[in-house]
């Protein structure tokens, strides 16, 4: 969360509402992984790869707190 506070001035003009929403989603995923003692980089790399072939009713299995990494 410290990074968000330090960059607040830079994020003021994120470019567009869609850009702001994308940044919020990315920060949420990264900080949630950190709170669950999961390496965010490894989790994102392992999670993004199988998404195209993943069944929609099993998406919850990809969440950081269900991670075995």
C-alpha positions in Angstrom: 0.0 0.0 0.0 3.0 2.3 0.5 3.6 2.4 -3.2 0.1 3.6 -3.9 0.6 6.5 -1.4 3.9 7.4 -2.8 2.6 7.5 -6.3 -0.6 9.2 -5.6 0.5 12.4 -7.4 1.5 10.4 -10.5 -1.8 8.6 -10.6 -3.9 11.8 -10.5 -3.8 12.0 -14.3 -3.9 8.4 -15.2 -5.1 9.3 -18.7 -8.6 7.9 -18.8 -11.3 6.3 -16.6 -10.6 3.0 -18.2 -6.9 3.4 -17.4 -7.7 4.1 -13.8 -9.9 1.1 -13.6 -7.2 -1.1 -15.1 -4.7 0.3 -12.6 -7.1 -0.4 -9.7 -7.6 -4.0 -10.8 -3.9 -4.6 -11.1 -3.1 -3.1 -7.7 -5.9 -5.1 -6.1 -4.6 -8.4 -7.6 -1.0 -7.6 -6.5 -1.9 -6.4 -3.0 -4.3 -9.4 -2.4 -1.5 -11.8 -3.4 0.9 -10.1 -1.0 -1.7 -10.2 1.9 -2.0 -13.9 1.3 1.8 -14.5 1.4 2.0 -15.3 -2.3 4.7 -13.9 -4.6 2.6 -11.6 -6.9 4.9 -12.1 -10.0 4.9 -15.9 -9.8 1.2 -16.0 -9.0 0.3 -13.7 -12.0 2.6 -15.7 -14.3 1.1 -19.0 -13.3 -2.5 -17.7 -13.3 -2.6 -15.8 -16.6 -1.2 -18.8 -18.7 -4.1 -21.2 -18.1 -7.0 -18.7 -18.4 -7.9 -19.2 -22.0 -8.5 -23.0 -21.4 -10.0 -22.6 -17.9 -13.6 -23.5 -17.2 -15.6 -20.4 -16.1 -17.1 -22.2 -13.1 -13.6 -23.0 -11.8 -12.2 -19.4 -11.9 -12.3 -19.1 -8.2 -9.5 -21.7 -8.0 -7.1 -19.1 -9.5 -7.5 -16.7 -6.6 -4.4 -16.0 -4.6 -5.7 -17.4 -1.3 -6.3 -20.8 -3.1 -2.8 -20.8 -4.5 -0.3 -23.5 -3.6 2.6 -21.3 -4.7 
